[in-house]
C-alpha cells in the first residue's frame, strides 16, 4: 500500500467533496501539527521537568498538570493565526477563546480538550486530545459568538482525537467514515494506518465503567451491569483515561459508560469537547452513542462546559443500555 500521509489523505478527501473549501483542510492539518508537538512533550515527559502539577487549578477546580498547560497553549498557538476560525473553546478555559485581533477570522469554531486523562500522566498511562469542529451558525464575518460553540453534535463538520500511547494515533471523521493515522516520529508525519475504521460487530463482550461508584447508580444502571455480567458474560476493562477507553471500544467493540449517579446527576464527562466528538466518531464507525435515552448528537447544549451521561459502543449494547436506563 502506498504511504499515504495525513496531508495527502485530507487533500484527496477534499477533492472528493467539491463543496469543501481549503479552510477545513488547513484546520485538520494544524490540529495534526499541534498533536506532533504534544506527542513529543508527552513522550519526553519523564525526561524533562514537565511532570507534576503546576499547583494551580483549572476552571473545574482540578489540579493543572504542566503538560495540560503546554498542550492547551500549543493547540491555541497552532490554530489562532490561520484565518479559518472565528472562536475557540477549551476544557482549560472557562470562557470562549477569541482569535487575536491581528489575525483574520474564518467560518469555523474549534472546541477541544487539550490533554484528557492528564491525572494519569505521571503513571505513563495513555492520554489524549479530543477536538470538535463546527461551522459558525451565521454567515457573519468577524469574531464568533458563544452560540457558535453551543451547537448540537449532529452539526459537527469534523471530530476526532489523538491518543498518546505506545504510538501516537490521530483518528478523525468528517462524516465520510473514520480514519486512523499513526505518527512516524522519524519523519514527523502521520501515516494512514487504519483506513475506514468500523467497530467490530459483534463486538467483544467488554464493558467499561468505573464500578467503584455502583452504590450511587440508578436501579437501571445496576440492572444493566448485572445483565452484562450475568447474561452477557462480559469482561470489565477500565483505564480511567477516556480516549484510551474509547479507542479500545472503537477497535475491539464493547460498551463504554460514564453514567449519571446520585452524586453526579449528569455524569462527569463534558458534552461539547469530549462526548459529542467521540459520539460522531462512534456513529461514523457503525456504533451508537446515547445519554441513556437519546443520541448524544441530538443533545442541544445550553452551557459550554456542561456534562452529559454517556453510553458509547456497539449498537446492540447501547440499545440494551437505553432499555435499562430509560426503563
Ligand atoms: P473516574 C480523566 O480524569 C477523565 O476526565 C477521563 O479521561 C476519564 O474517562 C474519567 O475522567 C475517569 O473518571 O471518575 O472514573 O476517575
Boltz pocket constraint, residues with backbone or C-beta under 6 A from the ligand:
constraints:
  - pocket:
      binder: B
      contacts: [[A, 116], [A, 117], [A, 118], [A, 119], [A, 210], [A, 240], [A, 241], [A, 242], [A, 243], [A, 245], [A, 268]]
      max_distance: 6.0
